Amino acid sequence: MIINGAASAMGSPLDSNDEKGQEGPIRCIFFSEFHHIAGPKITCQVPDNYILKDIFDNVSVYIIPKAQLQRSTITVTLNDFKILGFPVRIDNKKYARNAFYFNLCFVCDAEARTVHYEPVVKKMSDFLIAMEIENCFLSASEDKTRLSAMLKQVMHDLNMHKMCTLTEGTMTSHLKVVKLAPEPKPVLDHQVPIFLEGREAFRSDHWDLTTQQVLPYINGFNHVARIAAEADVENNLVKSCVQNLIYYGVVSLIPIFQYSNVYAATPKLKKLAEDTQLQEKCILYTSKTARQPAYLRDIYRMYASMTHGNSMRDLCQRLNPQTLRINERRLVQFGLIEELIRRVYKYPIHLPGTVSEEGHSNSIYKYFTGTYSLDEICCSTGQSVAQIEDIVERDSNVVMLWK
């Protein structure tokens, strides 16, 4: 048996054990409560007897838990199924023991992914709380006919349509299963997180303390290793924070900006010539100042001039973006985010069957396999691009692959 609990609304979606499973249907929905004499029990479930009494008794301590886990998402994984709940307590002197404890639970297959049902379980629990406070919908009668009909409707509608509308008296609740994004790829030291929306529109108080500590150092230019050093946060924690922000669509990853970088236009660049909204967004983002915006033709010409063999330094010397009112660093950022351009990476390769004079003494040669880009090598060794390119230039047994 595996039990997971999460008290934070913005915790990492990557911590739960079910994230690699496939999405599956809801097999059962049950309502359990704490009876002041009988203790925890199931008072309503659809279909009937899906969760047997002996099984429930074995896990009831997690279904109706101690106060510390109230209003937390609880997942209990058994051999045959997985139970997802959101235990709550309503305090009032009218109840025995001065409180009413209950938990609405969804049951899925043991290997199924359930994280996408968590907001639904929480929202429906809040709806039941409101009805209980309004007219004692849950506690006033042993007859659970209306509740049973509601659970049947929710199970049917969510399985068939991924949404359901509940109406009881004057109260209405709209439930919807939101398809979650796939797990992001691992974050690497040399990658640069950048906000997809303006930093000023982001509310840091919605996130955990570690993420709040990292956020001020995310500026679209600092790579992960530098953020960890400047924020004084352990490297792997920073990677987890960034991965979580990617999952929620807050940031994206782009390559390190250097004037020695080479970029190439992609087929998506033609969209900039056709999409007026993208044009306005691009001009606003890439102009040096909003009071004197750059011309679209100049922005487009800079993007179109990005080709193999032309470094950013070469491009700036030839077109002089400063006189064109263009911020070239933000120009590159925007192009990468919108996929108008792509980075052309350099990969040093030590030719097989050759021996380099420096290879025996210089540990950097272990990276010259064609699988490490210059960005990765620089981040791992602390050496600059110029230093590594100088080693490559002096050694005829090392070639540079561009891709």
C-alpha positions as CSV (number, residue, x, y, z in Angstrom):
1,M,0.0,0.0,0.0
2,I,1.3,3.4,-1.0
3,I,0.0,6.7,0.6
4,N,0.7,10.1,-0.8
5,G,-0.4,13.4,0.7
6,A,0.1,17.0,-0.5
7,A,-1.0,20.0,1.4
8,S,0.2,22.7,-1.0
9,A,-2.0,23.8,-3.9
10,M,1.1,24.6,-6.0
11,G,3.3,21.6,-5.0
12,S,5.2,19.8,-7.7
13,P,3.2,17.5,-9.9
14,L,6.3,15.4,-10.3
15,D,6.3,14.0,-6.7
16,S,3.4,11.7,-7.0
17,N,4.0,8.0,-7.8
18,D,1.2,7.9,-10.5
19,E,2.7,10.4,-12.9
20,K,4.0,7.8,-15.3
21,G,0.6,6.0,-15.5
22,Q,-2.0,6.3,-18.1
23,E,-5.2,8.3,-17.7
24,G,-8.2,5.9,-16.9
25,P,-11.9,6.1,-16.1
26,I,-13.3,6.6,-12.6
27,R,-14.4,3.1,-11.4
28,C,-16.3,4.2,-8.3
29,I,-17.1,7.3,-6.2
30,F,-17.9,6.9,-2.5
31,F,-18.8,9.3,0.3
32,S,-17.4,8.4,3.7
33,E,-17.9,10.1,7.1
34,F,-16.9,9.8,10.7
35,H,-19.8,8.5,12.8
36,H,-19.5,9.5,16.4
37,I,-20.2,5.9,17.5
38,A,-19.4,3.6,14.6
39,G,-16.3,5.5,13.5
40,P,-15.2,5.9,9.8
41,K,-17.7,4.4,7.4
42,I,-18.9,4.5,3.8
43,T,-22.4,5.9,3.7
44,C,-22.9,6.1,-0.1
45,Q,-21.0,4.7,-3.1
46,V,-21.6,4.1,-6.8
47,P,-21.6,1.3,-7.8
48,D,-22.7,-0.3,-4.6
49,N,-20.2,-2.4,-2.7
50,Y,-17.3,-1.7,-5.1
51,I,-15.2,-0.9,-2.0
52,L,-15.8,-3.7,0.5
53,K,-16.0,-3.0,4.2
54,D,-12.9,-5.0,5.1
55,I,-10.8,-3.1,2.5
56,F,-12.2,0.2,3.7
57,D,-11.5,-0.6,7.3
58,N,-7.8,-1.3,6.5
59,V,-7.4,2.2,5.0
60,S,-9.9,4.2,6.9
61,V,-7.2,5.9,9.0
62,Y,-6.1,7.6,5.7
63,I,-9.6,8.3,4.4
64,I,-10.7,10.1,7.6
65,P,-7.3,11.2,8.8
66,K,-5.9,13.3,11.7
67,A,-6.3,17.1,11.7
68,Q,-2.9,17.7,10.1
69,L,-4.1,16.1,6.8
70,Q,-7.5,17.8,6.6
71,R,-8.0,19.7,3.3
72,S,-5.1,17.9,1.7
73,T,-5.1,15.7,-1.3
74,I,-4.7,12.0,-0.2
75,T,-3.9,9.2,-2.6
76,V,-4.0,5.6,-1.3
77,T,-2.7,2.9,-3.8
78,L,-3.7,-0.7,-3.2
79,N,-3.1,-3.8,-5.3
80,D,-6.3,-3.4,-7.4
81,F,-7.2,0.2,-7.2
82,K,-6.2,3.7,-6.2
83,I,-8.3,5.9,-3.9
84,L,-8.1,9.7,-4.3
85,G,-9.7,11.9,-1.6
86,F,-9.8,15.3,0.0
87,P,-10.8,14.9,3.7
88,V,-12.5,17.9,5.3
89,R,-14.0,18.9,8.6
90,I,-16.8,21.3,9.4
91,D,-16.7,22.7,12.9
92,N,-20.0,23.4,14.6
93,K,-21.3,22.6,18.1
94,K,-24.5,21.1,16.6
95,Y,-22.5,18.0,15.6
96,A,-21.5,15.2,17.9
97,R,-17.9,15.9,18.9
98,N,-18.5,19.5,17.7
99,A,-17.4,18.6,14.1
100,F,-18.5,16.8,11.0
101,Y,-15.8,14.8,9.2
102,F,-16.2,13.5,5.6
103,N,-14.3,12.6,2.5
104,L,-15.5,12.3,-1.1
105,C,-13.3,9.8,-2.9
106,F,-12.7,8.8,-6.5
107,V,-11.5,5.2,-7.2
108,C,-9.5,4.4,-10.3
109,D,-7.3,1.4,-11.4
110,A,-4.1,1.0,-9.4
111,E,-1.8,1.9,-12.3
112,A,-3.9,4.8,-13.5
113,R,-2.9,8.4,-13.4
114,T,-5.1,10.4,-11.0
115,V,-3.5,13.8,-10.6
116,H,-5.9,15.4,-13.2
117,Y,-8.8,14.4,-10.9
118,E,-7.4,16.3,-7.9
119,P,-9.0,19.7,-8.6
120,V,-12.3,18.0,-9.4
121,V,-12.4,16.2,-6.0
122,K,-11.5,19.4,-4.2
123,K,-14.1,21.5,-6.0
124,M,-16.9,18.9,-5.5
125,S,-15.9,18.6,-1.8
126,D,-16.3,22.4,-1.4
127,F,-19.7,22.1,-3.1
128,L,-20.8,19.5,-0.6
129,I,-19.5,21.7,2.3
130,A,-21.6,24.6,1.0
131,M,-24.7,22.4,0.8
132,E,-24.1,21.0,4.3
133,I,-23.7,24.5,5.7
134,E,-26.8,25.7,3.8
135,N,-29.3,22.9,4.7
136,C,-27.5,19.9,6.3
137,F,-27.6,18.1,3.0
138,L,-25.1,15.4,4.2
139,S,-25.8,15.0,7.9
140,A,-29.6,15.6,8.4
141,S,-30.8,12.2,7.1
142,E,-29.7,8.6,6.8
143,D,-31.4,8.5,3.4
144,K,-28.6,9.2,0.8
145,T,-30.8,8.9,-2.3
146,R,-30.1,12.4,-3.5
147,L,-26.4,12.1,-2.8
148,S,-26.3,8.7,-4.6
149,A,-28.0,10.2,-7.7
150,M,-25.4,13.1,-7.6
151,L,-22.5,10.7,-7.5
152,K,-23.9,8.6,-10.4
153,Q,-24.3,11.8,-12.5
154,V,-20.7,12.9,-11.7
155,M,-19.2,9.5,-12.5
156,H,-21.1,9.2,-15.8
157,D,-20.5,12.7,-17.0
158,L,-16.8,12.9,-16.1
159,N,-16.1,9.5,-17.8
160,M,-18.1,10.3,-20.9
161,H,-17.7,14.1,-21.3
162,K,-14.9,15.1,-18.9
163,M,-17.2,17.7,-17.4
164,C,-20.3,17.8,-15.2
165,T,-22.7,20.5,-13.9
166,L,-24.3,20.0,-10.5
167,T,-27.3,21.9,-9.3
168,E,-28.9,21.6,-5.9
169,G,-31.5,24.2,-5.0
170,T,-29.9,27.6,-5.7
171,M,-26.4,26.3,-5.8
172,T,-24.5,25.2,-9.0
173,S,-21.0,23.8,-9.5
174,H,-19.3,23.2,-12.8
175,L,-16.7,20.3,-12.7
176,K,-14.2,19.8,-15.5
177,V,-11.3,17.4,-15.9
178,V,-8.4,19.3,-17.4
179,K,-6.0,17.3,-19.5
180,L,-2.5,17.8,-17.9
181,A,0.7,18.5,-19.8
182,P,3.2,15.7,-20.1
183,E,6.1,15.6,-17.6
184,P,8.8,18.1,-18.7
185,K,12.2,16.8,-19.7
186,P,15.0,17.1,-17.1
187,V,16.4,20.6,-16.7
188,L,20.1,20.9,-17.4
189,D,22.8,23.3,-15.9
190,H,23.4,25.2,-19.0
191,Q,19.7,25.9,-19.9
192,V,18.2,29.4,-19.3
193,P,14.6,29.7,-17.9
194,I,12.6,32.6,-19.2
195,F,9.1,33.9,-18.3
196,L,6.5,33.3,-21.0
197,E,4.5,36.2,-19.8
198,G,5.8,39.4,-18.2
199,R,7.6,39.0,-14.9
200,E,5.3,41.7,-13.4
201,A,2.2,39.6,-14.1
202,F,3.6,36.7,-12.0
203,R,2.5,36.2,-8.4
204,S,5.3,34.6,-6.4
205,D,3.2,34.2,-3.2
206,H,1.4,31.3,-4.9
207,W,4.5,29.2,-4.8
208,D,6.6,27.4,-2.2
209,L,9.5,29.2,-0.4
210,T,12.3,27.6,-2.5
211,T,10.6,28.7,-5.7
212,Q,10.2,32.2,-4.3
213,Q,13.9,32.3,-3.5
214,V,14.8,31.3,-7.1
215,L,12.3,33.6,-9.0
216,P,14.2,36.9,-8.7
217,Y,17.2,35.4,-10.6
218,I,15.1,34.2,-13.5
219,N,15.7,36.9,-16.1
220,G,16.1,35.1,-19.5
221,F,19.9,35.3,-19.3
222,N,21.0,33.4,-16.2
223,H,21.5,29.7,-16.7
224,V,20.4,27.2,-14.1
225,A,23.9,26.8,-12.6
226,R,24.3,30.5,-12.2
227,I,20.8,30.9,-10.6
228,A,21.7,28.2,-8.1
229,A,24.9,30.0,-7.2
230,E,23.4,33.5,-7.0
231,A,20.2,32.4,-5.1
232,D,22.3,30.2,-2.8
233,V,20.0,27.2,-3.4
234,E,21.2,23.6,-4.0
235,N,21.5,22.9,-7.8
236,N,19.0,20.0,-7.9
237,L,16.4,22.1,-6.0
238,V,16.7,24.8,-8.6
239,K,16.2,22.3,-11.4
240,S,13.1,20.9,-9.7
241,C,11.7,24.4,-9.2
242,V,12.3,25.3,-12.9
243,Q,10.8,22.0,-14.0
244,N,7.7,22.7,-12.0
245,L,7.4,26.2,-13.5
246,I,7.7,24.7,-17.0
247,Y,5.0,22.2,-16.1
248,Y,2.6,25.0,-15.2
249,G,3.5,27.0,-18.3
250,V,5.1,29.8,-16.4
251,V,8.6,29.6,-18.0
252,S,10.3,28.0,-21.0
253,L,13.9,27.1,-21.6
254,I,16.2,28.8,-24.1
255,P,20.0,28.5,-24.7
256,I,22.6,30.8,-23.1
257,F,23.0,34.1,-25.0
258,Q,26.5,34.9,-26.3
259,Y,27.6,37.0,-29.2
260,S,29.6,34.1,-30.5
261,N,26.3,32.1,-30.9
262,V,25.0,31.2,-34.3
263,Y,21.2,31.1,-35.0
264,A,19.2,30.1,-38.0
265,A,15.8,31.1,-39.2
266,T,13.0,28.5,-39.2
267,P,10.1,28.0,-41.5
268,K,7.9,29.6,-38.8
269,L,9.5,33.0,-39.6
270,K,7.0,33.5,-42.4
271,K,4.3,33.7,-39.7
272,L,5.8,37.0,-38.6
273,A,5.1,38.5,-42.1
274,E,1.4,37.4,-41.9
275,D,0.2,37.5,-38.3
276,T,-0.5,41.1,-37.2
277,Q,-0.9,40.1,-33.5
278,L,2.5,38.4,-33.5
279,Q,4.0,41.5,-35.2
280,E,2.7,43.8,-32.5
281,K,4.0,41.5,-29.8
282,C,7.4,41.2,-31.5
283,I,7.8,45.0,-31.9
284,L,6.9,45.6,-28.3
285,Y,9.2,42.9,-27.0
286,T,12.3,43.6,-29.1
287,S,12.3,47.4,-29.3
288,K,14.9,49.3,-27.2
289,T,12.2,51.6,-25.9
290,A,8.4,51.6,-26.2
291,R,8.4,55.3,-27.0
292,Q,10.5,54.7,-30.1
293,P,9.6,51.3,-31.4
294,A,11.6,49.5,-34.0
295,Y,10.3,48.9,-37.5
296,L,9.0,45.5,-38.4
297,R,11.1,45.4,-41.6
298,D,14.3,45.8,-39.7
299,I,13.3,43.2,-37.1
300,Y,12.4,40.8,-39.9
301,R,15.7,41.5,-41.8
302,M,17.7,40.6,-38.7
303,Y,15.9,37.3,-38.3
304,A,16.2,36.5,-42.0
305,S,19.9,37.2,-41.8
306,M,20.5,34.6,-39.2
307,T,22.1,31.7,-41.0
308,H,24.8,29.1,-40.6
309,G,28.3,30.6,-40.4
310,N,27.0,34.1,-39.2
311,S,27.6,34.6,-35.5
312,M,25.5,37.1,-33.6
313,R,28.5,39.3,-33.3
314,D,28.9,39.3,-37.1
315,L,25.3,40.2,-37.5
316,C,25.4,43.1,-35.1
317,Q,28.5,44.5,-36.7
318,R,26.9,44.4,-40.2
319,L,23.3,45.6,-39.3
320,N,24.0,47.6,-36.1
321,P,20.7,46.9,-34.3
322,Q,21.3,49.8,-31.8
323,T,20.7,52.3,-34.6
324,L,17.6,50.3,-35.7
325,R,16.1,50.7,-32.1
326,I,16.4,46.9,-31.7
327,N,17.5,45.2,-28.5
328,E,19.4,42.3,-30.0
329,R,19.4,40.2,-26.8
330,R,15.6,40.4,-26.5
331,L,15.3,39.9,-30.3
332,V,17.0,36.5,-29.8
333,Q,14.8,35.7,-26.8
334,F,11.6,36.4,-28.7
335,G,12.7,34.4,-31.7
336,L,13.5,31.4,-29.6
337,I,10.3,31.5,-27.6
338,E,8.1,31.8,-30.7
339,E,10.4,29.3,-32.6
340,L,11.1,31.9,-35.4
341,I,14.8,31.0,-35.0
342,R,16.8,28.1,-33.6
343,R,20.2,27.9,-32.0
344,V,22.9,26.2,-34.0
345,Y,25.0,24.3,-31.5
346,K,28.7,23.4,-31.8
347,Y,29.9,19.9,-30.7
348,P,33.6,19.2,-30.5
349,I,34.6,15.7,-31.6
350,H,38.0,14.1,-31.0
351,L,38.5,11.8,-34.0
352,P,38.6,8.1,-33.2
353,G,42.0,6.4,-33.6
354,T,44.0,9.6,-33.1
355,V,46.1,10.7,-30.1
356,S,46.3,14.4,-29.2
357,E,49.4,15.8,-27.4
358,E,47.1,17.6,-25.0
359,G,44.6,14.8,-24.7
360,H,46.5,12.9,-22.1
361,S,46.8,15.8,-19.7
362,N,43.7,17.9,-20.4
363,S,40.5,16.4,-18.8
364,I,38.4,18.5,-21.1
365,Y,39.0,16.0,-23.9
366,K,36.5,13.6,-22.2
367,Y,33.7,16.0,-23.4
368,F,34.9,15.9,-27.1
369,T,32.6,13.0,-28.0
370,G,30.1,14.8,-30.2
371,T,27.4,14.5,-27.5
372,Y,28.3,17.6,-25.5
373,S,27.6,21.1,-26.9
374,L,30.0,24.0,-26.1
375,D,27.4,25.4,-23.7
376,E,27.4,22.1,-21.7
377,I,31.2,21.9,-21.7
378,C,31.6,25.6,-20.6
379,C,29.0,25.1,-17.8
380,S,30.7,21.9,-16.6
381,T,34.3,23.1,-16.7
382,G,34.1,26.8,-16.0
383,Q,36.0,27.6,-19.2
384,S,34.9,30.1,-21.8
385,V,33.8,29.4,-25.3
386,A,37.0,31.2,-26.6
387,Q,39.2,28.9,-24.5
388,I,37.6,25.7,-25.7
389,E,37.6,26.9,-29.3
390,D,41.3,27.7,-29.0
391,I,42.0,24.1,-27.9
392,V,40.0,22.8,-30.9
393,E,41.8,25.2,-33.3
394,R,45.2,24.1,-32.1
395,D,44.4,20.4,-32.4
396,S,44.0,19.0,-35.9
397,N,42.6,15.8,-34.4
398,V,39.5,17.6,-33.0
399,V,36.8,18.8,-35.4
400,M,33.7,20.9,-34.7
401,L,30.3,19.7,-35.6
402,W,27.5,22.3,-36.2
403,K,23.9,21.2,-35.8
